[in-house]
Amino acid sequence: MRGKEGSIGSSVIVLDATAFYAGIPLLSSSGFYTTTAVLEEVRHIKKSIEAVDLLVEVGNLRVLDPGGEYTLKAREYAERMGEHRLSDADISLIALALMLMPSHEVTIVTDDYGVANVARAMGFRVSHTISKGIREIGVWVRYCKVCKVTYDDASRVCRICGNEVRLRLVRRGSANDA
């Protein structure tokens, strides 16, 4: 999802909450970005994040909230991928990457498999802190084992027989192909 060759500027790193738990932004003075929603997740779990506040204050971490059109685009793409369980913070992270993409080469740092699945499918680089990362990208569909009906929405119950629907990954390729 890059623009024309030569139109990409500097590389930037967009951080999910797990990057803060791993101490990533404390290790370097690189161009790190995150959203208010992600910082609120970090504040909720780690009561004391003075170091993160200091990084914001000195400009090593920029907190940007993407515009509504980027959020809408990120949510629509996530839903097409069957990632209906992504949080608002997850969507804001992908939307921020979309917003930065025209002028930067963006890497998203996350251990969230849903975020990584959507980001890789959209063409973003993804780096992981704790996990090995995803091996395959694909679309999640819900299906009924009884009726053999598939749903590409967030349905939890089969509309035909009333049984609980399950998730199944429809493979598209390896994460390295993205």
Kinemage of the C-alpha trace (Angstrom):
@kinemage 1
@onewidth
@group {chain A} dominant
@subgroup {mainchain}
@vectorlist {calphas} color= white
{ca met a 1} P 0.000 0.000 0.000
{ca arg a 2} L 2.843 2.381 -0.758
{ca gly a 3} L 2.681 5.330 -3.057
{ca lys a 4} L 4.885 5.838 -6.093
{ca glu a 5} L 8.552 4.917 -5.839
{ca gly a 6} L 10.546 7.739 -4.362
{ca ser a 7} L 7.545 9.256 -2.593
{ca ile a 8} L 8.249 7.493 0.716
{ca gly a 9} L 10.133 9.620 3.230
{ca ser a 10} L 11.639 8.475 6.492
{ca ser a 11} L 10.850 5.260 8.297
{ca val a 12} L 8.571 5.466 11.314
{ca ile a 13} L 7.471 2.940 13.904
{ca val a 14} L 3.883 2.772 15.142
{ca leu a 15} L 3.675 1.176 18.596
{ca asp a 16} L 0.950 -1.002 20.088
{ca ala a 17} L 0.648 -1.438 23.868
{ca thr a 18} L 2.904 -4.521 23.990
{ca ala a 19} L 5.829 -2.443 22.725
{ca phe a 20} L 5.561 -0.275 25.833
{ca tyr a 21} L 5.520 -3.320 28.116
{ca ala a 22} L 8.662 -4.578 26.366
{ca gly a 23} L 10.374 -1.187 26.778
{ca ile a 24} L 10.873 -0.583 23.040
{ca pro a 25} L 10.530 3.237 23.034
{ca leu a 26} L 12.983 3.495 25.929
{ca leu a 27} L 15.756 1.826 23.923
{ca ser a 28} L 16.140 4.366 21.147
{ca ser a 29} L 15.422 7.903 20.090
{ca ser a 30} L 13.842 6.811 16.795
{ca gly a 31} L 10.646 8.247 15.356
{ca phe a 32} L 7.989 6.434 17.361
{ca tyr a 33} L 4.260 7.072 17.044
{ca thr a 34} L 1.194 5.842 18.875
{ca thr a 35} L -2.392 6.910 19.533
{ca thr a 36} L -4.196 8.228 22.590
{ca ala a 37} L -6.280 5.026 22.736
{ca val a 38} L -3.124 2.862 22.914
{ca leu a 39} L -1.635 5.069 25.657
{ca glu a 40} L -4.880 4.734 27.615
{ca glu a 41} L -4.536 0.930 27.414
{ca val a 42} L -1.004 1.219 28.786
{ca arg a 43} L -2.103 3.602 31.565
{ca his a 44} L -4.918 1.231 32.509
{ca ile a 45} L -2.516 -1.676 33.065
{ca lys a 46} L 0.644 0.114 34.173
{ca lys a 47} L -0.313 2.724 36.729
{ca ser a 48} L 3.042 4.489 36.508
{ca ile a 49} L 4.285 5.433 33.033
{ca glu a 50} L 6.383 8.509 33.770
{ca ala a 51} L 9.054 7.306 31.324
{ca val a 52} L 6.505 7.257 28.492
{ca asp a 53} L 5.290 10.724 29.450
{ca leu a 54} L 8.905 11.925 29.359
{ca leu a 55} L 9.369 10.449 25.851
{ca val a 56} L 6.322 12.426 24.707
{ca glu a 57} L 7.615 15.564 26.379
{ca val a 58} L 11.046 15.406 24.691
{ca gly a 59} L 9.549 14.493 21.300
{ca asn a 60} L 10.834 10.917 20.942
{ca leu a 61} L 7.266 9.604 20.994
{ca arg a 62} L 4.537 11.383 19.068
{ca val a 63} L 0.919 10.782 19.992
{ca leu a 64} L -1.337 11.325 16.991
{ca asp a 65} L -4.969 10.441 16.540
{ca pro a 66} L -5.923 9.650 12.948
{ca gly a 67} L -8.784 11.390 11.221
{ca gly a 68} L -12.170 9.781 10.843
{ca glu a 69} L -11.621 8.732 7.225
{ca tyr a 70} L -8.549 6.687 8.212
{ca thr a 71} L -10.399 5.097 11.120
{ca leu a 72} L -13.306 4.204 8.860
{ca lys a 73} L -10.960 2.736 6.230
{ca ala a 74} L -9.097 0.689 8.875
{ca arg a 75} L -12.346 -0.624 10.392
{ca glu a 76} L -13.756 -1.555 6.960
{ca tyr a 77} L -10.570 -3.421 6.031
{ca ala a 78} L -10.522 -5.243 9.380
{ca glu a 79} L -14.131 -6.318 8.873
{ca arg a 80} L -13.352 -7.574 5.355
{ca met a 81} L -10.577 -9.654 6.919
{ca gly a 82} L -13.070 -11.064 9.435
{ca glu a 83} L -11.286 -9.335 12.325
{ca his a 84} L -14.470 -8.213 14.084
{ca arg a 85} L -12.919 -8.401 17.560
{ca leu a 86} L -10.342 -5.628 17.175
{ca ser a 87} L -10.634 -2.942 19.827
{ca asp a 88} L -10.918 0.769 19.144
{ca ala a 89} L -7.232 1.082 20.146
{ca asp a 90} L -6.310 -1.616 17.604
{ca ile a 91} L -8.250 0.162 14.866
{ca ser a 92} L -6.665 3.505 15.815
{ca leu a 93} L -3.208 1.953 15.428
{ca ile a 94} L -3.948 0.699 11.907
{ca ala a 95} L -5.597 4.024 11.040
{ca leu a 96} L -2.521 5.913 12.237
{ca ala a 97} L -0.329 3.749 9.999
{ca leu a 98} L -2.637 4.565 7.069
{ca met a 99} L -2.414 8.265 7.858
{ca leu a 100} L 1.406 8.190 7.992
{ca met a 101} L 1.794 5.926 4.961
{ca pro a 102} L 1.791 8.499 2.143
{ca ser a 103} L 4.943 10.184 3.433
{ca his a 104} L 6.647 7.474 5.521
{ca glu a 105} L 7.613 3.835 5.400
{ca val a 106} L 5.641 2.441 8.344
{ca thr a 107} L 6.406 -0.523 10.584
{ca ile a 108} L 3.792 -1.542 13.148
{ca val a 109} L 5.098 -3.120 16.357
{ca thr a 110} L 2.440 -5.405 17.838
{ca asp a 111} L 1.970 -8.856 19.306
{ca asp a 112} L -1.761 -8.781 18.560
{ca tyr a 113} L -2.393 -11.411 15.881
{ca gly a 114} L -5.533 -9.648 14.627
{ca val a 115} L -3.725 -6.337 14.162
{ca ala a 116} L -0.791 -8.129 12.523
{ca asn a 117} L -3.130 -10.013 10.172
{ca val a 118} L -4.838 -6.835 8.975
{ca ala a 119} L -1.607 -4.822 8.822
{ca arg a 120} L 0.235 -7.478 6.791
{ca ala a 121} L -2.702 -7.854 4.423
{ca met a 122} L -2.661 -4.080 3.899
{ca gly a 123} L 1.040 -4.214 3.036
{ca phe a 124} L 2.546 -2.830 6.243
{ca arg a 125} L 5.687 -4.220 7.809
{ca val a 126} L 4.994 -5.809 11.182
{ca ser a 127} L 7.475 -6.429 13.966
{ca his a 128} L 6.834 -8.390 17.161
{ca thr a 129} L 8.217 -7.988 20.667
{ca ile a 130} L 7.341 -11.189 22.513
{ca ser a 131} L 5.632 -13.591 20.118
{ca lys a 132} L 6.980 -15.168 16.943
{ca gly a 133} L 4.314 -13.348 14.952
{ca ile a 134} L 1.810 -14.644 12.462
{ca arg a 135} L 2.786 -17.264 9.916
{ca glu a 136} L -0.182 -16.863 7.593
{ca ile a 137} L -2.472 -14.003 6.754
{ca gly a 138} L -6.046 -14.737 5.930
{ca val a 139} L -9.692 -13.919 6.291
{ca trp a 140} L -11.634 -15.207 9.279
{ca val a 141} L -15.122 -16.498 8.566
{ca arg a 142} L -17.714 -17.818 10.959
{ca tyr a 143} L -19.348 -21.114 10.124
{ca cys a 144} L -21.963 -23.465 11.484
{ca lys a 145} L -20.762 -27.049 11.905
{ca val a 146} L -24.346 -28.295 11.656
{ca cys a 147} L -25.653 -26.396 8.613
{ca lys a 148} L -22.274 -25.834 6.922
{ca val a 149} L -23.257 -22.183 6.386
{ca thr a 150} L -20.561 -19.490 6.545
{ca tyr a 151} L -21.005 -15.917 7.716
{ca asp a 152} L -18.603 -13.092 6.934
{ca asp a 153} L -20.004 -10.824 9.631
{ca ala a 154} L -19.796 -10.910 13.437
{ca ser a 155} L -22.624 -13.452 13.809
{ca arg a 156} L -22.326 -15.649 16.890
{ca val a 157} L -25.391 -17.814 16.272
{ca cys a 158} L -26.445 -19.600 13.085
{ca arg a 159} L -29.479 -17.886 11.580
{ca ile a 160} L -30.757 -21.217 10.246
{ca cys a 161} L -30.441 -23.671 13.154
{ca gly a 162} L -29.518 -21.500 16.133
{ca asn a 163} L -26.250 -23.296 16.951
{ca glu a 164} L -23.158 -21.347 17.960
{ca val a 165} L -20.947 -20.479 14.994
{ca arg a 166} L -17.188 -21.061 15.037
{ca leu a 167} L -14.265 -19.219 13.521
{ca arg a 168} L -12.220 -20.610 10.649
{ca leu a 169} L -9.246 -19.006 8.918
{ca val a 170} L -9.467 -19.046 5.147
{ca arg a 171} L -5.807 -18.944 4.195
{ca arg a 172} L -4.513 -16.441 1.678
{ca gly a 173} L -0.798 -17.044 1.953
{ca ser a 174} L 2.173 -16.763 4.238
{ca ala a 175} L 2.765 -13.580 6.181
{ca asn a 176} L 6.037 -13.228 4.279
{ca asp a 177} L 4.036 -12.907 1.031
{ca ala a 178} L 2.296 -9.763 2.234
